[in-house]
Amino acid sequence: MNERGIRGLQWCAGVSALLLVAGCSESGDGEGSMMGGVTGPGQVVTPIPGGDMQAQPPPSPAMQQPVDMTDTGMQDMAVPPPVMMTTMPNPDGVGGTGGMGGAGGMGGGGGGMDVVDPPMPGNGCTPAPSGTMATEVITGTGPDGNYTVVRPTTLGDGGFLHPPVAWGNGLGTTPSLYTAFLENIASNGFVVVANPGTGSNPQVVRDGLEWLIAQNGSGEYAGKLAVDCAGTIGYSMGGGAAIGSGSHPAVKAIVSIHGLSDATERASGAILLLTAEGDTFVTKSGFTEPAYSRSSVQPTMLASHAGGDHLDPIGTGGEDAAPSIAWLRYWIYGDESQRDWFFGDSCTLCSWPDVRRKNHPEW
């Protein structure tokens, strides 16, 4: 087996470890179904030769102990190969690279290490829109016809160039569970492409971003996208995927919401890591802090709000929505009206119980 295959199996094992912590499977008790309550341990997905996943019987009680994700080898891995996943008894509900992809610890998300320079807010990008825009949701689109695009209804009004933003879903969820939040992002002028399936990995998020950037050459998007002013954003597993795919050289801003850890040191844009003190599923100490520690180049901010839990962002984005959009607007548009969210001793996010900042002259 070559190095890529070995790392792919390591990645699958890391995802399996996360599922073991949750006591859940993609088909039954992921982040989406947690809203209805977990009634018992589900099947655990484990890797088999070829990179596919096979459902196994529920683990014994002795196996259902918390797993230290820092020991899975996920933190130092390169981009995983696409993973086909199958869970029984519901194999038809999953599939493809948009299946329950994991993000924790994968390296650059779709390519080798990209050489980056610290960004300047709004450098070379379209100025921020003066107001919000009406939006629409388009399904059955993207590189394989299974992505969702959430965008302003009217594109290019007055010569406006729309920044492309790629979204990553959390485990067990699809774009439809975040429609309100994604429409809020799009109303600020961004064209959002959301990956299919019930989970995310850096490659599938990057695929969506690259497809969207390519649409600037022809069709209804032609000449209407700010192709060098992109962003990545995601939740949970998709938060880690947003970091991993954020090595793309067009990316100016990255937002990981309650996300897994990934290669922040390879990021091409400024990084915002949001979590909650009450998130006991993807914990701050286990995932958010390691991602923060790894960041060595780009401006990086960690902010954790009081209380809350892992499911808060589903739907509207919860308390994480406003700072997420402010981060995109500041670093992509150079919107100075959003600066107070992040800079100064009395910044808006500074009221949260745990805020850390680094890799910027003012921090």
ABEGO torsion letter per residue (X at the ends): XBAAAAAAAAAAAAAAAAAAAAGBBAAAABAAAAAAEBAEBBBBBBBBBGGBBBBBBBBBAAABBBBBAAAAGAAABBBBBBBBBBBOABAAABEEAABBBBABGBBAGGBBBBBBBBBBBGBGBBBBBABBBBBBBBBGBEAAGABBBBBBABBGBGGBBBBBBBBBBBBGBBAAAAAAAAAAAAAAGBBBBBBBEBEBBAAAAAAAAAAAAAAAABEAABGABBAABBBBBBBEAAAAAAAAAAABAABABBBBBGBBBBBAAABABBBBBBBBAABAABBAAAAAAAAAAABAABBBBBBBBBEEBAAAABGAGEAAAAAAAAAAAAAAAGBAAAAAAABEAABAAAABABBBBBGBAAX
